[in-house]
Amino acid sequence: MSLGQRVSSDHQLARLLQIGVVLEEVVESRAAHHLDSLPPEERAAIDEEVRELLEEAADESADHRERLEALIDDLEADTVAYEEINALVDAQYGPPEDTDGVLYDQLANEETAYKFYDDLIDAIEASESEFAIDRERLLETLYEIREEEKDGVEEVTEIMEHRA
């Protein structure tokens, strides 16, 4: 999505919010499965800090997904079920090879989500269209989610720097 693009209809807004839901489902699924997918010797080597990071990331993504789904419900659109995305993620992505792979993957997920919400906010702010949902509520929700994604990027980066 380019920064110059504007959101011009409820249908377009719903589709973009649905992309956010899918993105959150992918992040949630991958974070939840990272520990289980590591080889036993790597799994045992993961410290509590990384475990907490992955658990928090999965919980945060689930919360973001629910908040986005509430906005989508107000637009009277449907979302893709988490179970469907989870099955696709399991089929598409192989397990990480080691702890560093887990952290790099989590960093990429957090950065992707942050950039998506940043672009979506810009596109909504550039639009003069009226939506079926309150613009202030929509933007407030997206600002909060974007800030939490930014915090996630910083947290993963900090853990990686301590390990270097």
C-alpha positions in Angstrom: 0.0 0.0 0.0 1.5 3.3 -1.0 1.5 6.4 1.2 -0.4 8.3 -1.5 -3.3 5.9 -1.6 -6.5 7.0 0.1 -9.2 4.9 1.7 -12.3 5.9 -0.2 -15.1 3.5 0.8 -16.4 1.3 3.6 -15.7 -1.7 1.4 -12.0 -0.7 0.9 -11.6 0.1 4.6 -13.1 -3.3 5.5 -10.7 -5.1 3.1 -7.7 -3.3 4.6 -8.8 -4.1 8.2 -9.2 -7.7 7.1 -5.6 -7.7 5.9 -4.7 -6.5 9.3 -6.6 -9.4 10.9 -4.8 -11.9 8.7 -1.5 -10.3 9.5 -2.2 -10.5 13.2 -3.4 -14.1 12.8 -0.1 -15.0 11.1 2.0 -13.3 13.8 -0.1 -15.0 16.5 0.2 -18.4 14.9 3.9 -18.1 14.3 4.7 -16.8 17.8 2.6 -19.6 19.4 4.3 -22.3 17.4 8.0 -21.1 17.5 8.9 -22.8 20.8 7.1 -26.1 19.9 8.8 -26.3 16.5 12.4 -25.9 17.7 14.5 -29.0 18.1 14.5 -30.2 21.7 18.1 -29.0 22.4 17.3 -25.5 21.1 14.0 -25.4 22.9 15.8 -26.1 26.2 18.3 -23.4 25.5 15.7 -20.7 25.1 15.7 -18.4 28.1 12.7 -17.0 30.0 13.1 -13.6 28.3 12.5 -15.1 24.8 9.6 -17.3 26.1 7.9 -14.3 27.6 8.5 -12.3 24.4 6.8 -15.0 22.3 3.9 -15.5 24.7 3.3 -11.7 24.9 3.5 -11.5 21.1 0.9 -14.2 20.6 -1.4 -12.6 23.3 -0.9 -9.1 21.8 -1.7 -10.3 18.3 -4.9 -12.0 19.5 -5.9 -8.7 21.2 -5.2 -6.7 18.0 -7.1 -9.2 15.9 -10.2 -8.9 18.2 -10.0 -5.1 18.1 -9.8 -5.1 14.3 -12.6 -7.6 14.1 -14.8 -5.3 16.2 -14.2 -2.5 13.7 -15.0 -4.9 10.8 -18.2 -6.0 12.5 -19.3 -2.4 12.7 -18.7 -2.2 8.9 -20.8 -5.4 8.6 -18.1 -7.4 6.8 -16.7 -10.8 7.6 -13.2 -11.9 8.6 -11.2 -15.0 7.9 -11.3 -17.6 10.8 -8.1 -17.9 12.8 -8.1 -21.7 12.4 -7.9 -21.3 8.6 -4.9 -18.9 8.8 -3.3 -21.1 11.4 -3.5 -24.2 9.1 -2.1 -22.2 6.2 0.8 -20.9 8.4 1.6 -24.4 9.5 1.6 -25.6 5.9 3.6 -22.7 4.5 6.4 -22.0 7.0 9.0 -24.5 8.2 10.2 -24.4 11.8 13.1 -22.0 12.6 16.5 -23.6 12.9 17.5 -22.0 16.2 16.8 -19.2 18.7 18.3 -16.5 16.5 15.9 -17.6 13.7 13.0 -17.3 16.1 14.1 -13.7 17.1 14.7 -12.6 13.5 11.3 -14.0 12.5 9.6 -12.2 15.3 11.4 -9.0 14.5 10.3 -9.2 10.8 6.7 -9.9 12.0 6.7 -6.9 14.3 8.2 -4.6 11.7 5.8 -5.7 9.0 2.8 -5.1 11.3 4.1 -1.7 12.3 4.6 -0.6 8.7 1.2 -1.9 7.7 -0.6 0.1 10.4 1.5 3.2 9.7 0.6 3.1 6.0 -3.1 2.3 6.8 -3.3 5.3 9.2 -1.7 7.6 6.5 -4.2 6.3 3.9 -7.2 7.0 6.2 -5.9 10.4 7.3 -5.4 11.3 3.6 -9.0 10.4 2.9 -11.9 12.8 3.2 -14.4 10.0 2.9 -17.1 9.3 5.5 -17.1 5.8 6.9 -19.9 3.8 8.6 -17.8 3.8 11.7 -16.5 6.7 13.8 -13.3 8.0 12.2 -11.9 9.0 15.6 -12.5 5.6 17.1 -11.0 3.9 14.0 -7.8 6.0 14.1 -7.5 5.8 17.9 -7.6 2.0 17.7 -5.1 1.9 14.9 -2.7 4.4 16.7 -2.8 2.2 19.7 -2.1 -1.0 17.8 0.7 0.7 15.8 2.3 1.9 19.0 2.2 -1.6 20.5 3.8 -2.9 17.3 6.6 -0.3 17.7 7.1 -1.4 21.3 7.4 -5.0 20.0 10.0 -4.0 17.5 12.0 -2.3 20.2 11.6 -5.2 22.6 12.9 -7.8 20.1 15.7 -5.5 19.1 16.8 -5.1 22.7 16.8 -8.8 23.3 18.8 -9.4 20.1 21.4 -6.7 21.2 21.8 -8.3 24.6 22.5 -11.7 22.9 25.1 -10.2 20.5 
